[in-house]
Structure formats: structure tokens, C-alpha cells
Amino acid sequence: MKISIIGTGYVGLVTGACLAEKGHQVTCVDINPERVAALNRAESPIFEAGLEELLRKHVGKGLSATTDLNAAVLGTELTLIAVGTPFNGKEIDLTFVLGATKQIGAALKQKNAYHVVVVKSTVVPGTTDQHVLPALEASSGKKAGKDFGVGMNPEFLSEGEAVNDFLFPDRIVLGGIDARATDVLEEVYKPFGPEVPRLRTNTRTAEMIKYASNSLLATLISFSNELANLGSALGGIDTVEVMRGVHLSMYFRSRNKEGLPPITSFLKAGCGFGGSCLPKDVSALIAHGHKAATSMRMLESVIRINEEQPKRTVALLRKHWSSLKGVRVAVLGLSFKPETSDVRESPAFPIMRELLDSGAAVKAYDPVAKHEAQRAFPDAKVNYCDSLDAALTDVDAVVVVTPWKEFKDVPARLASSQPKTVFVDGRRAYDKQAVANYEGIGL
Ligand SMILES: NC(=O)c1ccc[n+]([C@@H]2O[C@H](COP(=O)([O-])OP(=O)(O)OC[C@H]3O[C@@H](n4cnc5c(N)ncnc54)[C@H](O)[C@@H]3O)[C@@H](O)[C@H]2O)c1
């Protein structure tokens, strides 16, 4: 199928490369000409395992990029909208979605054949039928359902594993305004095989499924953090063991299978969730709930608990120094999770802010996201290091925010060469016995 994708960020780019891998003819569109030029050279602007390999395989064949949205829509049968949907502090910001929609509608005005427009961006329930559909009708002068179709197809990929997640999805949610639009959308996913569960529904339900999924994961994290904080206050409780005890319940594992299901990785304490999805999506859903005069008390608490975790992480250092003035601290891991260069909403930033405000001298290191972090947190007082060695030299404390593989041996290194260094495990990812001055959330 000939598919155009509007927005070539994390989702648009991965979707484009993976749909080309599945045999579709894909045209990626972006307003950023450098991004488009890089893609046409088969260079990935983001760090994501396996992505550049796919680009090298398909660019110039089944995959191309352009800034010409009009031509891309006219030359394809279906258009996916994958632009950003930030939270503006009050509500979801639909500027990019509606900007792209207007342009797509203008292209549809020139097209006689039936075309399907699908929202892949995460948007609050009601966006597709109340905003996107009327905007398409207004700018095309045509009728939805008759001249063109409209759909909503939420994306569940997780950064760091995005290519694998897209190629081997756990589910495919197909929202449509009618069966005709949903049938065309379903064709996109035909090459993924019948074994992947598919759910056909209306656009609002499809939108809500994405928010329900992200809100549940965020809730599990804040739930774990709330219990961890209580455990610390009571004393004599290690939250890692508490959660291990919870995970062993039959509700979290199958009696016949080895290992724990992935959901348990969200039932863990730490310095808080970040990234481009969970914080903004939960906040947008709360705001949307308020607009519908529905109180969102539980999700409000989820966000509040999460916002406190960075401060609690820094507070672990205060057990060793009554004042952090002049204390030299290395912050390790600046992307919001390992295996990605995405630093959006990374807890590393509030942690560094708290350290700087307390007078600490801050060094920071990340194996791939140094430049992204410098752009997002351009404080001249932070010494952004080029290597782990440089970050660990002459420090009084180390705070691991994102446990990249490269940091695996940090406790052992500290134990042998700098035994007095305080080690704060912001993710409870390390053995608490491995280093003398170990500190962790919920310990
Ligand atoms: N990043 C994730 O892990 C993830 C996962 C699932 C869903 N989502 C959702 O997918 C959507 C996209 O997220 P992202 O992280 O890929 O965003 P992003 O900011 O990385 O990329 C958006 C891209 O859209 C481009 N753009 C904006 N307006 C445009 C227009 N009119 N025409 C062409 N291009 C335009 C921008 O230049 C940018 O390159 C969001 O709604 C997000 O919530 C993201």
C-alpha cells in the first residue's frame, strides 16, 4: 500500500521504516528540511537500535522523505498523522495535529479517489471526531465517510525498543468512523500476521485505550514509589524485597512459566518516570477529565508523587552531608531510560536542578544523550563529561538516574578505588551490598 506519514519524529520515523520493512511504499513528511535530508541519506536523527539498518535497506526503494506534504498525500492512499502532541501546562496542545490536518485537507481537495486519514499521535478522546474530522471537511470541502475516511490508530512502541516493538506488536488498535475506513487501515497491518491481536473500535475508544494504557503504567510506578517512601520512613524495610514478594504472586506470573512478566518492571521504586509520553499523557488526561467535570483524583496523585521523587533522591545525599554546598556529585544517565537519546522530561533534570540549588558541584554523563541533555538543560554550572571515567574522577557522590549497561560496574569501581564515595541508586538496579555507602529509594 502507498502510505504517507506526517511527522518524522520518534514515532513517524520508526513507523515509516518498519512499514517499508513490511513491504509498503512509504513517504515520510516533515517540516524540518534537515531531518528530511538526513533521512534521504539513510541517517537516523535519533538513537534507536536497528533503525539505521532499516533506513539503509529501504531508503531510495520503499522509503523516501519530503517536505512536500501535498505531493505526499496526493501520491498515497492513506495518511498517518504522527506529529507531536505536547501538554502546554493547561491541556493537550493540538497545534501540530490541526496544522497538519489543514494541509492534508487542502491536498484532499485536489484528489478524486477515496483517501483515509489516520491519527497516530496520542490525542485525548474526542479529538479525531470533534476536531480532526471537521477540520478535514472544512479544508477539503468534502464529506467524511463518503469522499474520505478517518481513523485513529494509537502507537504503543516504547523508546529504546521501538523497532522491535513496532515489528512485533503486542496489539493493534484500529479505530475508524466507519467499517470502510477501518478496513483500509487494517490493510496496513495485514503483513503483521494473524497472530497479533487486533481490536476494531470507534476513534474515541481507540484514543482512550492509549491513555488507559499509559495511565495504568504511571499509576503502578507512583504506587510503588509511595510504598517505597513509606518503607523508608518506617525503617527496616527494603522496597526491592517487598516488590519481589508482590511479583511472586500468582497474579503476576503464570505457574508454568519461568521469569516475571514485563508489567512487574513498572512495579518498582525509583526516582520517578519521565519521557515524552507518561508525564504529558497523564497530565493531558487529567485536564481533559476536568473539562468534562470529572474529578481525576487518583491520576493527580500519580503526578504529584512523581514530581516529588527527584527531591527524595537528592535527599538521600543529605543523610551524609547536612549541607550539599560544595559536595561534588556525578549524575549518571540523562536520557529518560536506557537505549534511547530522548531526554524529554528526564528526572535527571529536576535532580540536577535540586543539586545546583543546594550548592553542589554537578558533573553529568550519558553514553549517547550528552548533546540532547545540554540543549534541554543548558546550565553553565553543569560539567557535561565525555566519558564515564571523567565523570567519576574526583567526586564525593554518584547518582545513577538511568542505569545504562555501561554503568554496571560503577559500584565495583567505586568499592575498589573510591570507597568513601556515596552511591545513590536512583532505580534500585544494583546490589545494595556492592558498595559501602549505598543509598536507594525505598531502603
Ligand atoms: N515517542 C514515543 O515513545 C511515543 C510512543 C507512542 C506514541 N507517541 C505519540 O506520537 C506522537 C509523536 O511523538 P514523537 O515522539 O514522534 O514526536 P516528535 O516531536 O519526536 O516528532 C514530531 C515531528 O513532527 C514534525 N511536524 C510537526 N508538524 C508537522 C507538519 N505540519 N508537517 C510535517 N511534520 C510536522 C516535527 O518537525 C517533528 O519532527 C505524539 O502524540 C506522542 O505522544 C510517542
The ligand as an SDF file (V2000), in Angstrom:
LIG
                    3D

 44 48  0  0  0  0  0  0  0  0999 V2000
    7.8900    8.9170   21.4990 N   0  0  0  0  0  0  0  0  0  0  0  0
    7.2180    7.8540   21.8950 C   0  0  0  0  0  0  0  0  0  0  0  0
    7.7580    6.9450   22.5280 O   0  0  0  0  0  0  0  0  0  0  0  0
    5.7580    7.7140   21.5640 C   0  0  0  0  0  0  0  0  0  0  0  0
    5.1360    6.4650   21.7090 C   0  0  0  0  0  0  0  0  0  0  0  0
    3.7870    6.3560   21.3830 C   0  0  0  0  0  0  0  0  0  0  0  0
    3.0780    7.4790   20.9670 C   0  0  0  0  0  0  0  0  0  0  0  0
    3.6950    8.6870   20.8580 N   0  0  0  0  0  0  0  0  0  0  0  0
    2.9300    9.8320   20.3710 C   0  0  0  0  0  0  0  0  0  0  0  0
    3.2590   10.0240   18.9890 O   0  0  0  0  0  0  0  0  0  0  0  0
    3.2290   11.4260   18.6660 C   0  0  0  0  0  0  0  0  0  0  0  0
    4.5590   11.8340   18.0830 C   0  0  0  0  0  0  0  0  0  0  0  0
    5.5470   11.7080   19.0760 O   0  0  0  0  0  0  0  0  0  0  0  0
    7.1070   11.8040   18.7430 P   0  0  0  0  0  0  0  0  0  0  0  0
    7.8360   11.4840   19.9840 O   0  0  0  0  0  0  0  0  0  0  0  0
    7.3770   11.0480   17.4980 O   0  0  0  0  0  0  0  0  0  0  0  0
    7.2110   13.3790   18.4060 O   0  0  0  0  0  0  0  0  0  0  0  0
    8.4630   14.1850   17.8510 P   0  0  0  0  0  0  0  0  0  0  0  0
    8.3760   15.5280   18.4620 O   0  0  0  0  0  0  0  0  0  0  0  0
    9.7100   13.3600   18.0000 O   0  0  0  0  0  0  0  0  0  0  0  0
    8.1810   14.2980   16.2840 O   0  0  0  0  0  0  0  0  0  0  0  0
    7.1820   15.0860   15.6920 C   0  0  0  0  0  0  0  0  0  0  0  0
    7.6540   15.5040   14.3060 C   0  0  0  0  0  0  0  0  0  0  0  0
    6.5630   16.1150   13.6200 O   0  0  0  0  0  0  0  0  0  0  0  0
    7.0720   17.1570   12.8000 C   0  0  0  0  0  0  0  0  0  0  0  0
    5.9580   18.0350   12.4220 N   0  0  0  0  0  0  0  0  0  0  0  0
    5.2180   18.8790   13.1820 C   0  0  0  0  0  0  0  0  0  0  0  0
    4.2710   19.4830   12.4440 N   0  0  0  0  0  0  0  0  0  0  0  0
    4.3740   18.9980   11.1820 C   0  0  0  0  0  0  0  0  0  0  0  0
    3.6610   19.2370    9.9420 C   0  0  0  0  0  0  0  0  0  0  0  0
    2.6320   20.0890    9.8620 N   0  0  0  0  0  0  0  0  0  0  0  0
    4.0620   18.5610    8.8570 N   0  0  0  0  0  0  0  0  0  0  0  0
    5.1000   17.6960    8.9050 C   0  0  0  0  0  0  0  0  0  0  0  0
    5.8030   17.4420   10.0290 N   0  0  0  0  0  0  0  0  0  0  0  0
    5.4470   18.0870   11.1580 C   0  0  0  0  0  0  0  0  0  0  0  0
    8.1430   17.7850   13.6700 C   0  0  0  0  0  0  0  0  0  0  0  0
    9.0690   18.5420   12.9000 O   0  0  0  0  0  0  0  0  0  0  0  0
    8.7920   16.5180   14.3200 C   0  0  0  0  0  0  0  0  0  0  0  0
    9.8860   16.0480   13.5630 O   0  0  0  0  0  0  0  0  0  0  0  0
    2.8490   12.1290   19.9600 C   0  0  0  0  0  0  0  0  0  0  0  0
    1.4810   12.3270   20.0010 O   0  0  0  0  0  0  0  0  0  0  0  0
    3.2630   11.1530   21.0420 C   0  0  0  0  0  0  0  0  0  0  0  0
    2.5340   11.3060   22.2270 O   0  0  0  0  0  0  0  0  0  0  0  0
    5.0220    8.8280   21.1340 C   0  0  0  0  0  0  0  0  0  0  0  0
  1  2  1  0
  2  3  2  0
  2  4  1  0
  4  5  1  0
  4 44  2  0
  5  6  2  0
  6  7  1  0
  7  8  2  0
  8  9  1  0
  8 44  1  0
  9 10  1  0
  9 42  1  0
 10 11  1  0
 11 12  1  0
 11 40  1  0
 12 13  1  0
 13 14  1  0
 14 15  2  0
 14 16  1  0
 14 17  1  0
 17 18  1  0
 18 19  2  0
 18 20  1  0
 18 21  1  0
 21 22  1  0
 22 23  1  0
 23 24  1  0
 23 38  1  0
 24 25  1  0
 25 26  1  0
 25 36  1  0
 26 27  1  0
 26 35  1  0
 27 28  2  0
 28 29  1  0
 29 30  1  0
 29 35  2  0
 30 31  1  0
 30 32  2  0
 32 33  1  0
 33 34  2  0
 34 35  1  0
 36 37  1  0
 36 38  1  0
 38 39  1  0
 40 41  1  0
 40 42  1  0
 42 43  1  0
M  CHG  2   8   1  16  -1
M  END
$$$$
